[in-house]
Amino acid sequence: MPSISEKGWTVTAEKRPILNAAEIDAAEARLGIPVPEMIFGNNIIKIEHEASGWSINFDAINALDLVDKTGEPTGLVVAHSKHWLATREETAEEEIQIINKPFDWTYSPKYLGDVQQGKCEAEWKPCPEPLPLDKLTLPDPILFFDDMVLYEDELADNGSAVLSVKIRVMPKRLLLLSRFFLRVDGVKFRIRDTRVYIEFEEGLVVREYQTQEEDYDKVKKRVRGAINGDYGQFLRDINWVSKNMPTNEIERQKMIVS
């Protein structure tokens, strides 16, 4: 299991194959919803402060446990036929579906990671300051890096929902990014990012949650340079999509772990 210890902090990253049938049954029994098509339920990234036992980890099962299970409709419409829309005034179930399952079929969590306090008594406080990009862009050596998918689903061939997490550790600090990316073809893009920034010696932990959401066609219109009308290479590029969507919400918290 890859891991690194640096200045009193330990980072562990565990990658395993997708869940087998028995593990899927157990996960669905626990969660109360069907799991995504590809679920890496044993993948995990954990950051721990050695002296206090404080830790934060990211994994698929805890993320999926935050998916809405109330049965409220998502309101997202999946279009099946532009030609049909152009020639008919009324809708039909065969051509357009309003997906209304008893859970959020897009698997969109607000996932901030799972924190264990250990012996640490610090609490989260509001953090008005942005993440220190000046420090993050320093040419520091990367001592440890990992990037893993937690789950992925093609939404019955109507798009893609992916939750991934990556981390890089430098000599004095680390940065983790947990990113949920949703593309519902012809309808919507959605990105939910959680970043965890830690200054090792100070014990400063900053957690930032950011959301982006935009109509599919508005993002598509921002494509420049598509060859033969092939927009797909842009619309499947998560980084490109993120750069071409507005930010809807930012929440930021901090604590000193000791």
N, C-alpha and C positions, 0 to 999 in steps of 0.2 A: 504494500500500500504506500504510494508516494506521499512523503511528508517532509516538512522542514521546520526547524526550530530556530528562531531569530529573536534575540534580545528579550527573552521571556515570553514569547508567543509561539504557538505551534499551529501550523496549517496542515491539514490532512485532506487528501483528495482520493476518493475511492471510486473506481469505474468497474462496473460489472455488466454482463449481457442483459438484454431485455428480460422481463419477468417471464417465467414459465407458466403453464396453465394453472398449476396449483397456487402459485404466488399471486396470479391475477385474481383467482377466486377469493383468496384471502383479502386482497386489497379492496375488491369491490364490496365484500361483506363489511369491511371496516368503514369504507367511504360512503356506501349507500348509493353509488352511481356507477355506471360503466366507466372503465378507465379508457384513456386514449389508446389509439391503435398501437403505438410504440411507447412503452413505458419502461424507463430504466429505474425501477423502483428501489434498487440497491445502490444507485449512484448517490454520492454525498460529498459535499465540501464542508469542512468544519474548521473554524478558527477558535483557538482557545488561549486564554490568558493563564499561564501555568501557575502563578502564585495564588490567584483567587479562585480559579476554576470557572470563571465567567467564560461563556462560549456562545457562538452563533453558528448555526449550520443551515444548509440549504439542501432540500431533497424533494423528490417528486410527490411522495405520499402526503406530506404535510402541506405542500402547495395545493394539491388537488382537494384537500379537506377544506380549503377556503373557497372553492368554486360554489356558486350559488346553488342551493338545493331546494329553494322554496317553491319551485314550479312556476315562478313568474315568467311570462314570455320575454324573450330577449329583444323582440321587436326587429330583429334582423331578417331581411327578406332575401331569399336566394333566387336570383333570376335564372330561368332556363332558356328563354327564347326571346331575343330582341325582335325578331320578325313577328312573333306572335303579339308582342306588346304594340308594335307599330300598326297592326291591322285589326286589333280588337279593343273594345272599350271596357269590357268586363274581365275580371280575373277568373282563372280556373285552377283547380288544385293540381292538374297535370302539368301546368306550365310554370306556375309560381307557387312556392311554398313559403308559408310563414312557419319557421321551425319553432315548435312549441312542445319541447320535451320537459319532463319534470325536473330539469336541472339546466344549468347554463351549458348548452351544447358547444359553445366556443372555448370552454375550459379556461376562462379568463380569471385568474386569481389576483387579489391584492396581496402579494406575498413579500413580506419584509424579512423573512428568515425567522428561525426559531431560536430564541435566546434562553439560555440557562444562566441564572445569576451566580451560582456557586456561593462563595463567601463575599462577593462584591455587593455593597449596599447602595451603589450609585444608581440613579434613575435617569431616564431620558429627559432632556430639556430641549426646548425649541432652539434651533440654530439658524440665525439669520444670515450667517456668512456662507458664501458658496464654497464648494470644494476647492482646495488650493491647487489650481491647475498649474501654477508656476512650479510647484514642487513635483507634480506628477509628470511634467515634461522635462525634468532634469535628466541628463544622460546617465542615470544610475544603472548599474548592472542589474539584470533581472535574475534573481537567485532561484526563483521557482515560478512555474507557469502551468496552468491547467485550464482546459476548456471542455465542458461536457454538456450533453443534452440530457434533460430530465424526463421530458415527454414530448411526443409529437403526434399530431393527428391531421389527416387531410380533409376532415369535415365532409365525408361522403363525396369526395372529388369536387367540393365547392370552394376549396382554398387551402389554408394551412394554419395550424396553431402549434407553436413551438415554445417551450420553456427551456432555456439554457442558462448556464452559469459558468463564468470564467474568473480566474484570479491571477494576479501577478504580485510577486513579493520582491521588494527591493531591500537594500540593507537597513533603511530607517523606517520604512512604511510599507503598506500594502493597499491594493485596491481590488475589490470584488465587484463584479457586475452580474446581477441576475436579470435576465431579459425575457419577457413574454412578448411574442410577436404573433399577431393575428392578421390574416388576410382572408376576407370573404369576397370572392371574385365578384366584381360588379357592384359591390355594396360598401365595404368598409375596410379600413386599416386601423389597427390598434397596437400600441406599444406601451408596455408597463415595465419600467426599469427600477430596480433597487440597487443602489451602490453603497458599499460599505468601505469607508476609508479609515485606516488606523495608523496613528503615529506611535511606534513601539515604545520609545523611552518615556514619552509623556503619558501614555495610556489613553490618548484621545481616540474615541471612536465616533465617527460621524456616519449617520445612515440617512440616505437621501432616496426618496421615492418620487418618480416622475412619470406622468402619463402623457401620451400623445394619441390623438384620434382624428381621423379625417375620412370623408367620403372617398370611395375608390376612384371615381371619375376625376375628382379634384386633384388627387395625387397623379393620376395618369396624365393629366394635361401638363404637368410640370416636367414630363420626360422630354429631353432634347437629344437629338442624334440617334433616334431609333432607326435601325437599318431594316428597310422593307416593312415598316410598321410593326416590328417585333419589340413590343414593350416589355415582354416577359422578363428579359434579363435585368431590367431595372426594377420591376415590381416584385421580383423575388429576392432582390438584394436588400437585406434588412438595414444595412447602414445607409444605403441611398434613400430608402423610404424614410428613415428617421430624420435625415437631413432635409427632407422635403415635406415635413409635417409640422404644424404648430405644436407648441407645448401647452397642454391644457391645465396641468396641475403640478406643483412641486411642494413636497413636504420634506423638512429636514430636521433631524434630531441629533443630539450629541450627548456623550457622557464621558467621564474620566474613570477608567477601570483601574483599580488598584487592589 
